[in-house]
Amino acid sequence: MKKSSIFLSSVLALFLLAGYTHAQVFMVVNGETSTPYNNLEAAITAAPAGSTVFIPTGDFAITGNPSIQGANRPTTLHIDKKLTLIGAGSEEGALHATILRGQVTCTTGASGSYFEGITITGDLRLDNVSDLTFKRGKFNYAYLSGKGDGNIIRESTMVGVKHLQAFYGNEGRPANGTFTEVFIQNNVVTASGAYSNPFSSLRKAIITNNVIVGGTYASNVFPNIYDCVVSNNIILENAAHNPDAGGSSRNIYTFNLLVGSFGASAAANYNSIGENIEKVFLVDIFEDQVRYKLKETCVGKGAGADGTDMGIYGGLAAKEKRIPAHPSITEFLVGGTSNTEGELSVRIKVEAQEK
């Protein structure tokens, strides 16, 4: 039997195959130069600012790097330069997932970075960071501190299992904080546990087309937020515990669908409230509570401010599968033997989604 060879035409294809061959290959691409690493921390450390790090399918424990300034503990991946990190997808809507077990902390030098298709089991921390995009991924909790603006979190899932909030800004000092203009779009935002709040202490944030799930006994979904726009969201707060905006002011709450209703405290403090659909039974909203797809008969269909659906399938960022824009292999089949000509049947199917 003749030896057969399979030639893959790009570095990206090599990266994609890594998840199937169980090789932990982390590919750093800098211009026309591609360098493989078998350790995530080594790849991040070696990657020049402005380069791309491809992370394959797999479950990877963050071990940290004591030589990196600001790495506060062994499970913290510290990034202080502008990088693009591309994974194979999160558990949300992806056949294969890139899972980083630990916390990712980004500091000033990471401004302008782009992360896509990655699950972080711990927290995503942004300290004095601007213009960072986290897209089509998953993390536990977002902690924003210091100064920064123009950061984008979209088409992702926040599980909020460790903390009282899923988004927590300005170290709890919203009146004095300067971390502003966070775009939170088309996400599933959950704050688990009793008396927990999905959002807290944000300024000038745009919170649109999210599905928001509060804690068991949460009294406020939006405490201590200021000058924010909250629109086209589906807020699944228990009807007995209204999503008031405790201590918040100068916000706009419009075109949201609620299981409960905005209460008196939300109407105070110069907040603007209107065109919301309140007191809707949960059973009348979704046909699929895993994907949060609306029933055709749901009053939120086409009822957003822009004429699209309320929730994660409306607005400009809406995508059905929420998988990375870079190709990911969804099928990889190799024939058992070659034919008489030494040819081996190989079938590779890739899938991607436009940005």
Residue pairs with C-beta under 8 A, 6 or more apart in sequence:
1 337
1 338
1 342
2 338
2 341
2 342
3 342
4 338
4 342
4 343
4 344
6 344
6 346
8 14
8 17
11 27
11 29
11 34
11 54
12 54
12 326
12 327
14 25
14 27
14 36
15 25
15 27
15 54
15 56
16 56
16 88
16 327
16 328
16 329
16 350
17 329
17 332
18 24
18 25
18 56
18 57
18 58
19 56
19 57
19 58
19 88
19 96
19 329
20 57
20 329
20 332
23 38
23 56
24 38
24 39
24 56
24 58
24 60
25 36
25 37
25 38
25 56
26 36
26 37
26 38
26 39
26 40
26 42
26 43
26 53
26 54
26 55
26 56
27 34
27 35
27 36
27 37
27 43
27 53
27 54
28 34
28 35
28 36
28 37
28 43
28 46
28 47
28 51
28 52
28 53
28 54
29 51
29 52
29 53
29 54
30 47
30 48
30 50
30 51
30 52
31 51
35 46
37 43
37 46
40 55
40 60
40 62
40 77
40 100
41 62
41 63
41 64
41 65
41 68
41 77
43 53
44 53
44 65
44 77
44 79
44 83
45 65
45 67
45 68
47 53
47 81
47 83
48 81
49 81
49 82
49 83
49 109
50 82
50 83
51 83
51 84
52 83
52 84
52 85
52 86
53 83
53 84
53 85
53 86
54 86
54 326
55 85
55 86
55 87
55 88
55 98
55 100
55 118
56 87
56 88
56 98
57 88
57 89
57 96
57 97
57 98
57 328
58 98
58 99
59 99
59 101
60 98
60 99
60 100
60 101
61 75
61 101
61 102
62 75
62 76
62 77
62 100
62 101
62 102
62 103
62 104
62 122
63 74
63 75
64 71
64 73
64 74
64 75
64 76
64 77
64 78
64 102
65 71
65 78
68 78
68 80
69 78
69 80
70 78
70 80
70 105
70 107
71 77
71 78
71 105
72 78
72 105
73 103
75 101
75 102
75 103
75 122
76 102
76 103
76 104
76 105
77 100
77 102
77 103
77 104
77 105
78 105
78 106
78 107
79 104
79 105
79 106
79 107
79 109
79 110
79 113
80 106
80 107
80 108
80 109
80 110
81 109
81 110
82 109
82 110
82 111
82 112
82 113
83 110
83 113
83 114
84 113
84 114
84 115
84 116
85 113
85 114
85 115
85 116
85 118
86 116
86 117
86 324
86 326
87 97
87 98
87 116
87 117
87 118
87 119
87 137
87 324
88 94
88 96
88 97
88 98
88 117
88 324
88 328
89 95
89 96
89 97
89 98
89 117
89 136
89 323
89 324
89 328
90 97
90 98
90 117
90 118
90 119
90 136
90 137
90 138
90 156
90 157
90 322
91 97
91 99
91 119
91 138
92 136
92 138
92 156
92 157
92 188
92 322
93 136
93 291
93 320
93 321
93 322
93 323
94 117
94 321
94 322
94 323
94 324
94 328
95 328
95 330
95 351
96 328
96 329
96 330
97 119
98 117
98 118
98 119
99 119
99 121
100 118
100 119
100 120
100 121
101 121
101 122
102 120
102 121
102 122
103 120
103 122
103 123
103 124
103 125
104 120
104 122
104 123
104 124
104 125
104 139
105 125
105 127
106 113
106 124
106 125
106 126
106 127
106 129
106 132
107 127
107 128
107 129
108 127
108 128
108 129
110 126
110 129
110 132
111 129
111 130
111 131
111 132
111 148
112 130
112 131
112 132
113 129
113 132
113 133
114 132
114 133
114 135
115 132
115 133
115 134
115 135
115 137
116 133
116 134
116 135
116 136
116 137
116 324
116 325
116 326
117 135
117 136
117 137
117 323
117 324
117 326
117 328
118 137
118 138
119 137
119 138
119 139
120 137
120 138
120 139
120 140
121 139
121 140
122 139
122 140
122 162
123 139
123 140
123 141
123 142
123 143
123 162
123 163
124 134
124 139
124 140
124 141
124 142
124 143
125 142
125 143
125 144
125 145
126 132
126 142
126 143
126 144
126 145
126 148
126 151
126 179
127 145
127 146
128 145
128 146
128 147
128 148
129 146
129 148
129 151
130 147
130 148
130 149
130 150
130 151
131 149
131 150
131 151
132 151
132 152
133 151
133 152
133 154
134 152
134 153
134 154
134 156
135 152
135 153
135 154
135 155
135 156
136 154
136 155
136 156
136 319
136 322
136 323
136 324
137 156
137 157
138 156
138 157
138 158
138 159
139 156
139 157
139 158
139 159
140 158
140 159
140 160
140 161
140 162
140 163
141 158
141 159
141 160
141 161
141 162
141 163
141 165
141 166
141 167
141 168
142 153
142 158
142 166
142 167
142 168
143 168
144 151
144 167
144 168
144 169
144 170
144 179
144 182
144 202
145 169
145 170
145 171
145 179
146 178
146 179
147 178
147 179
148 178
148 179
148 180
149 179
149 180
149 181
149 182
149 204
150 181
150 183
151 181
151 182
151 183
152 182
152 183
152 185
153 182
153 183
153 184
153 185
153 187
154 183
154 184
154 185
154 186
154 187
154 317
155 185
155 186
155 187
155 312
155 317
155 319
155 322
156 187
156 188
157 187
157 188
157 190
158 166
158 167
158 187
158 188
158 189
158 190
158 198
159 166
159 190
159 192
160 166
160 189
160 190
160 191
160 192
160 196
160 198
161 192
161 193
163 191
163 196
164 191
164 193
164 195
164 196
164 197
164 200
164 215
165 191
165 196
165 197
165 198
165 199
165 200
165 201
166 189
166 190
166 191
166 198
166 199
167 182
167 184
167 189
167 198
167 199
167 200
167 202
168 200
168 201
169 177
169 179
169 182
169 200
169 201
169 202
169 203
169 205
170 176
170 177
170 178
170 179
170 201
170 202
170 203
171 177
171 201
172 200
172 201
172 224
173 201
174 201
174 202
174 203
174 224
174 225
174 226
175 226
177 201
177 203
178 203
179 203
180 203
180 204
180 205
181 204
181 205
181 206
182 202
182 204
182 205
182 206
183 205
183 206
184 205
184 206
184 207
184 208
184 210
185 206
185 208
185 209
185 210
185 315
185 317
186 208
186 209
186 210
186 312
186 314
186 315
186 317
186 318
186 319
187 210
187 211
187 312
188 210
188 211
188 213
188 292
188 312
189 198
189 199
189 210
189 211
189 212
189 213
190 198
190 212
190 213
191 197
191 198
191 213
191 214
191 215
191 218
192 215
193 215
193 216
194 215
194 216
194 217
194 218
195 215
195 217
195 218
195 219
196 214
196 215
196 216
196 218
197 214
197 215
197 218
197 220
197 221
197 222
197 223
198 212
198 213
198 214
198 218
198 221
198 222
199 205
199 207
199 212
199 221
199 222
199 223
199 225
200 222
200 223
200 224
200 225
201 223
201 224
201 225
202 225
202 226
202 228
203 225
203 226
203 227
203 228
204 226
204 227
204 228
205 225
205 228
205 229
206 228
206 229
207 228
207 229
207 230
207 231
207 233
208 229
208 230
208 231
208 232
208 233
208 315
209 232
209 233
209 304
209 310
209 311
209 312
209 314
209 315
209 317
209 318
210 233
210 234
210 311
210 312
211 233
211 234
211 236
211 292
211 311
211 312
212 221
212 233
212 234
212 235
212 236
212 237
212 243
213 236
214 221
214 235
214 236
214 237
214 238
214 241
214 243
216 238
217 238
217 241
218 237
218 238
218 241
218 243
219 241
219 242
219 244
219 246
220 243
220 244
220 245
220 246
220 247
221 235
221 237
221 243
221 244
221 245
222 228
222 230
222 243
222 244
222 245
222 246
222 248
222 251
222 266
223 245
223 246
223 247
223 248
224 246
224 247
224 248
225 245
225 248
225 251
226 248
226 249
226 250
226 251
227 250
227 251
228 248
228 251
228 252
229 251
229 252
230 251
230 252
230 253
230 254
230 256
231 252
231 253
231 254
231 255
231 256
231 304
231 305
232 255
232 256
232 304
232 305
232 306
232 308
232 310
232 311
232 314
232 315
233 256
233 257
233 310
233 311
234 256
234 257
234 258
234 285
234 292
234 300
234 310
234 311
235 243
235 256
235 257
235 258
235 259
235 260
236 259
236 282
237 243
237 258
237 259
237 260
238 259
238 260
239 259
239 260
239 261
239 279
240 260
241 260
242 260
242 261
242 262
242 263
242 266
243 258
243 260
243 262
243 266
244 262
244 263
244 264
244 265
244 266
245 251
245 253
245 262
245 265
245 266
245 269
245 271
246 265
247 269
248 266
248 269
248 271
249 268
249 269
249 270
249 271
250 269
250 270
250 271
251 271
251 272
252 271
252 272
253 262
253 266
253 271
253 272
253 273
253 274
253 276
254 272
254 273
254 274
254 275
254 276
254 305
255 275
255 276
255 303
255 304
255 305
255 310
256 276
256 277
256 310
257 276
257 277
257 280
257 285
257 299
257 300
257 303
257 310
257 311
258 276
258 277
258 278
258 279
258 280
259 279
259 280
259 281
259 282
259 285
260 278
260 279
261 276
261 278
261 279
262 273
262 276
262 278
266 273
267 273
275 305
277 299
277 300
277 303
277 310
280 299
280 300
284 295
284 297
284 298
284 299
285 294
285 295
285 298
285 300
286 292
286 293
286 294
286 295
286 298
287 293
287 294
287 295
287 296
292 311
292 312
292 313
293 313
294 300
294 301
294 309
294 310
294 311
294 313
295 301
300 309
300 310
300 311
301 309
302 308
302 309
303 309
303 310
304 310
304 314
304 315
306 314
306 315
306 316
308 314
308 315
308 318
309 318
312 318
313 320
319 353
320 353
321 353
322 353
323 351
323 352
323 353
324 352
324 353
325 352
325 353
325 354
325 355
326 352
327 350
327 351
327 352
328 350
328 351
328 352
329 348
329 349
329 350
330 349
330 350
330 351
331 347
331 348
331 349
332 347
332 348
332 349
333 345
333 346
333 347
333 348
334 344
334 345
334 346
334 347
335 344
335 345
335 346
337 344
338 344
339 345
